[in-house]
Amino acid sequence: MRTIETLVIGGGIAGLSAAARIARHGETVVLERESAPGYHSSGRSATFCHFGIGDGLVHKLTAVSKAVFAAPAEDGFPPLARRMAALFIARAEESDQLDRLTATTLAHSPEAERIAGDALREIVPVLKTGADGFSAGLHDPDAYKLDSDAMLQANVRALRDAGGELVPDAPVEAIRRDGERWTVDTRGESYAAKRIVNAAGAWADKLAEMAGVKPLGLTPLKRTIIAFRPPEGVDVSGWPFTKTVGEGFYMLPEGSGRLLASPMDETASEPCDAQPDEETIALAAWNVEQATTMPIRRIEHKWSGLRTFAPDKSPVAGYAPDAPGFFWLAGQGGFGLQTSPGMAMAAEALLFGLDWPEALGEAGIDLGELSPKRPSL
Ligand SMILES: Cc1cc2nc3c(=O)[nH]c(=O)nc-3n(C[C@H](O)[C@H](O)[C@H](O)COP(=O)(O)OP(=O)(O)OC[C@H]3O[C@@H](n4cnc5c(N)ncnc54)[C@H](O)[C@@H]3O)c2cc1C
């Protein structure tokens, strides 16, 4: 039995970004079931940071995190992100949605501007515009393409520098409360910890049940991405992340000259190693072909992952009301990478009762907003 201060369960972006900060306050271990960090959602994302997703809390956390992504890279290490524009596109009947998104985006990203009909094709030449296409858009040059691997590795380094440890191949199999501590059994080792942080992504409710703690009612939703080559001779490297404001798709260029696209599917799933299905792969290609003049000849790669939401769709960080020392860090939905720096700051402050970080206060994030005790949960 190993006795430590804080045990973090889950080696995705949520657990690792929080652990990198938690480790400054006492011995910290991160347990990850898989053999490498980021095997599940954190390694399967579209890795983009923008304001076209989530509620007000998500936007404020994104604004705090964007400052981190905009900062220069650590010496000798790859940058966590690079600036890449976002383009939101709307059909005539979706103008209200575009107006709302414009207001939200401008509140955080003042360089964003509205683009009219035909001008969309100057940015993404394959878009269909006019009567059976898109009639307007919103272009935000100050969005970011994230590098999930660089983000995970930077957090692992910070964790180790602070004396913490990431233990892979360590599935948590039992959790119980023994007096003042939590005892957690993995296949190889048992840990006694003053506090545990539940950052198990799609499995976070399962972990709570294992510990006898009331689940939050999390819903994992499957999302699928395809990768394909643009038509011969078309250079997509300068294209923005392009997303329909309503149903449809998003697409973005990848480093290798390919495009990634998702039909923005949201299929309820059990927590699992999510796999793409044929129907959704076909839908991804069809949605892109309907919205553009681009045929998709061959899908070179495809994958799926889970986006896990709390019942009110907002992320959760805070001690469980029914279990001392049991801290929730869950419900990162489709915005877990782009909010992770802000969420990690909040988690550290809430775990140790520190002063509320200035950056969070300035962004207008209230200490209670992330709480698992908030009325909407
Ligand atoms: C297709 C797709 C596109 C996305 N696009 C974006 C995007 O553009 N921008 C963005 O910000 N977000 C995006 N997301 C969302 C983002 O990926 C997630 O919000 C984020 O990765 C969640 O991180 P996490 O650490 O909570 O979960 P995970 O990365 O899933 O980590 C949880 C970890 O807990 C471990 N675990 C579970 N149970 C146990 C156990 N019993 N013992 C030990 N370990 C355990 C798991 O193995 C897993 O590694 C996307 C997600 C998907 C699927």
The ligand as an SDF file (V2000), in Angstrom:
LIG
                    3D

 53 58  0  0  0  0  0  0  0  0999 V2000
  -14.1720   13.3950  -32.3710 C   0  0  0  0  0  0  0  0  0  0  0  0
  -13.9150   14.3740  -31.2560 C   0  0  0  0  0  0  0  0  0  0  0  0
  -13.6040   15.6840  -31.5530 C   0  0  0  0  0  0  0  0  0  0  0  0
  -13.3120   16.5910  -30.5280 C   0  0  0  0  0  0  0  0  0  0  0  0
  -12.9140   17.8450  -30.8580 N   0  0  0  0  0  0  0  0  0  0  0  0
  -12.5290   18.7010  -29.8750 C   0  0  0  0  0  0  0  0  0  0  0  0
  -11.9800   19.9730  -30.2000 C   0  0  0  0  0  0  0  0  0  0  0  0
  -11.8310   20.3390  -31.3750 O   0  0  0  0  0  0  0  0  0  0  0  0
  -11.6020   20.7920  -29.1790 N   0  0  0  0  0  0  0  0  0  0  0  0
  -11.7260   20.4010  -27.8570 C   0  0  0  0  0  0  0  0  0  0  0  0
  -11.3630   21.1710  -26.9770 O   0  0  0  0  0  0  0  0  0  0  0  0
  -12.2460   19.1930  -27.5470 N   0  0  0  0  0  0  0  0  0  0  0  0
  -12.6350   18.3360  -28.5020 C   0  0  0  0  0  0  0  0  0  0  0  0
  -13.1410   17.1120  -28.1890 N   0  0  0  0  0  0  0  0  0  0  0  0
  -13.3940   16.8030  -26.7730 C   0  0  0  0  0  0  0  0  0  0  0  0
  -12.1470   16.4340  -26.0220 C   0  0  0  0  0  0  0  0  0  0  0  0
  -11.4470   15.4480  -26.7390 O   0  0  0  0  0  0  0  0  0  0  0  0
  -12.5700   15.9040  -24.6320 C   0  0  0  0  0  0  0  0  0  0  0  0
  -13.3900   16.8650  -23.9830 O   0  0  0  0  0  0  0  0  0  0  0  0
  -11.3750   15.6530  -23.7470 C   0  0  0  0  0  0  0  0  0  0  0  0
  -10.4380   14.8560  -24.4020 O   0  0  0  0  0  0  0  0  0  0  0  0
  -11.8250   14.9620  -22.4610 C   0  0  0  0  0  0  0  0  0  0  0  0
  -10.6650   14.7010  -21.7010 O   0  0  0  0  0  0  0  0  0  0  0  0
  -10.7140   13.7240  -20.4790 P   0  0  0  0  0  0  0  0  0  0  0  0
   -9.3590   13.7090  -19.8860 O   0  0  0  0  0  0  0  0  0  0  0  0
  -11.8730   14.0700  -19.6170 O   0  0  0  0  0  0  0  0  0  0  0  0
  -11.0880   12.2900  -21.0950 O   0  0  0  0  0  0  0  0  0  0  0  0
  -10.1630   11.1430  -21.7120 P   0  0  0  0  0  0  0  0  0  0  0  0
   -9.1580   11.6720  -22.6280 O   0  0  0  0  0  0  0  0  0  0  0  0
  -11.0690   10.0860  -22.2410 O   0  0  0  0  0  0  0  0  0  0  0  0
   -9.3880   10.6090  -20.4500 O   0  0  0  0  0  0  0  0  0  0  0  0
   -9.9940    9.8320  -19.4350 C   0  0  0  0  0  0  0  0  0  0  0  0
   -9.0280    8.7340  -19.1040 C   0  0  0  0  0  0  0  0  0  0  0  0
   -9.4860    8.0130  -17.9430 O   0  0  0  0  0  0  0  0  0  0  0  0
   -9.0160    6.7050  -18.0680 C   0  0  0  0  0  0  0  0  0  0  0  0
   -9.7870    5.8120  -17.1950 N   0  0  0  0  0  0  0  0  0  0  0  0
  -11.1160    5.5600  -17.2470 C   0  0  0  0  0  0  0  0  0  0  0  0
  -11.4540    4.6520  -16.3080 N   0  0  0  0  0  0  0  0  0  0  0  0
  -10.3120    4.3300  -15.6520 C   0  0  0  0  0  0  0  0  0  0  0  0
  -10.0040    3.4360  -14.6000 C   0  0  0  0  0  0  0  0  0  0  0  0
  -10.9630    2.6540  -14.0270 N   0  0  0  0  0  0  0  0  0  0  0  0
   -8.7320    3.3420  -14.1700 N   0  0  0  0  0  0  0  0  0  0  0  0
   -7.7420    4.1220  -14.7370 C   0  0  0  0  0  0  0  0  0  0  0  0
   -7.9780    4.9760  -15.7520 N   0  0  0  0  0  0  0  0  0  0  0  0
   -9.2510    5.0810  -16.2120 C   0  0  0  0  0  0  0  0  0  0  0  0
   -9.2440    6.3780  -19.5390 C   0  0  0  0  0  0  0  0  0  0  0  0
   -8.4520    5.3000  -19.9640 O   0  0  0  0  0  0  0  0  0  0  0  0
   -8.8940    7.7000  -20.2050 C   0  0  0  0  0  0  0  0  0  0  0  0
   -7.5680    7.7140  -20.7120 O   0  0  0  0  0  0  0  0  0  0  0  0
  -13.4160   16.1780  -29.1730 C   0  0  0  0  0  0  0  0  0  0  0  0
  -13.7400   14.8690  -28.8760 C   0  0  0  0  0  0  0  0  0  0  0  0
  -13.9880   13.9590  -29.8930 C   0  0  0  0  0  0  0  0  0  0  0  0
  -14.3100   12.5410  -29.5440 C   0  0  0  0  0  0  0  0  0  0  0  0
  1  2  1  0
  2  3  1  0
  2 52  2  0
  3  4  2  0
  4  5  1  0
  4 50  1  0
  5  6  2  0
  6  7  1  0
  6 13  1  0
  7  8  2  0
  7  9  1  0
  9 10  1  0
 10 11  2  0
 10 12  1  0
 12 13  2  0
 13 14  1  0
 14 15  1  0
 14 50  1  0
 15 16  1  0
 16 17  1  0
 16 18  1  0
 18 19  1  0
 18 20  1  0
 20 21  1  0
 20 22  1  0
 22 23  1  0
 23 24  1  0
 24 25  2  0
 24 26  1  0
 24 27  1  0
 27 28  1  0
 28 29  2  0
 28 30  1  0
 28 31  1  0
 31 32  1  0
 32 33  1  0
 33 34  1  0
 33 48  1  0
 34 35  1  0
 35 36  1  0
 35 46  1  0
 36 37  1  0
 36 45  1  0
 37 38  2  0
 38 39  1  0
 39 40  1  0
 39 45  2  0
 40 41  1  0
 40 42  2  0
 42 43  1  0
 43 44  2  0
 44 45  1  0
 46 47  1  0
 46 48  1  0
 48 49  1  0
 50 51  2  0
 51 52  1  0
 52 53  1  0
M  END
$$$$
